[in-house]
Amino acid sequence: MPRRIGIINSGGDCPGLNTVIDAIVKSLSVDYEILGFYKGFEGLLDLKYIKLEPEYTSVLKFQGGTFLKSVNKGHFAGKTGNGEFQELDKDILKQTVNNYKDLDLEALIVLGGDGTMSAAIQLQNIGINIIAVPKSIDNDLEGTDFTFGFNTAVEITSEALDRISTTAKSHDRIMILEVMGRNTGWIALYSGLSGGADMILIPEIPFNQQNVVDFFRQQYNAGHTYGLIVVAEGAVDVSGHVTTKNAGSKASMVSLGGIGEHIEVLLNSQPDLEARCTVLGHLQRGGSPNSWDRILSRSYGAYAGTMVRNKQYGYMVGYINGSFTQTKLEDCIDNLKKVNPDGNFVKRARELGVSFGD
């Protein structure tokens, strides 16, 4: 039997997934038989997989989504609720390891975010060799400066700001754009700077509701009769309240959202202000990767292939300070990578007159 490697993609879909998979296949196909498992670890548990060849993956490499399908809940939800670590069922873990051994796999290359990595560590601890690739449009994983898919999400969000700004100007309104990011504000911060937002609300900088009102009233009094707000779905006010759509479960995390509408109601309660909210939602994570995410994804896949040959198990690929490297998997999920409230981009935004509502 030829040497075998498995590819697992788990969590939400993301621009660049097919690109990474194709790069892994191109890097390893001469020396390895590569199995792609459908719907993440569930495919390994249920033995649902496909043999991957370069001729097949190359055609799909720049398509959005993932041809291996994906799932972000179920038996392998490593984090649930508000991001709490969850121990997986021992019988499920044991059967998954047995299937791994029966297929004579040398290692799994796992593509995912912090929930996926939490599950991967538990499988690693009982006998599966893991090499991880960071995937998240939220850019919230430690061990890398950028996750693939993030840059594309920022580009899509920036374009949306360009479009709604024309309505803001035409109607003398405040247009609010709610974006993804879970408990971090990377998408909101980067797209807000790129799209010329007047206010950026992120989880790392709690906002004061009265400050939001006062800022735009002052803008209007100064003759600036329209405005743009980018608000991260996990943004919190000074009371610490987070707006959610559901409370999550033992098989899934809390679904955030609704903060944009809350800000809309707040501003519309003022007789001299008018606001409208747009929730960008899954438009941010759909479609093909942009040029930077293609470069990043292909490089991640190639580097993961090198790690397989070097048997560098238990590590995640990272891109730090312009170089590709690896970080111990445990060190990548202990804490979310959050925006520094005193960081360079926050400081530059403030110098441009952007308010964070604090």
Secondary structure, DSSP 4 states (H G I P E B T S, - for coil): ---EEEEEE-SS--TTHHHHHHHHHHHHTTT-EEEEETTTHHHHHHT-EEEE-HHHHHHHTT-SS-TT---SSSTT-SEEBTTEE-PPPHHHHHHHHHHHHHTTEEEEEEEE-HHHHHHHHHHHTTT--EEEEEB-TT---TT-S--BTHHHHHHHHHHHHHHHHHHHHHHT-EEEEEE--TT--HHHHHHHHHHT-SEEE-TTS-B-HHHHHHHHHHHHHTT---EEEEEETT-BBTT--B-EEE--BTTBB-EE--HHHHHHHHHHTSTT--EEEEE-GGGGG-S---HHHHHHHHHHHHHHHHHHHTT-TTEEEEEETTEEEEEEGGGGTSS-----TTSHHHHHHHHTT-B---
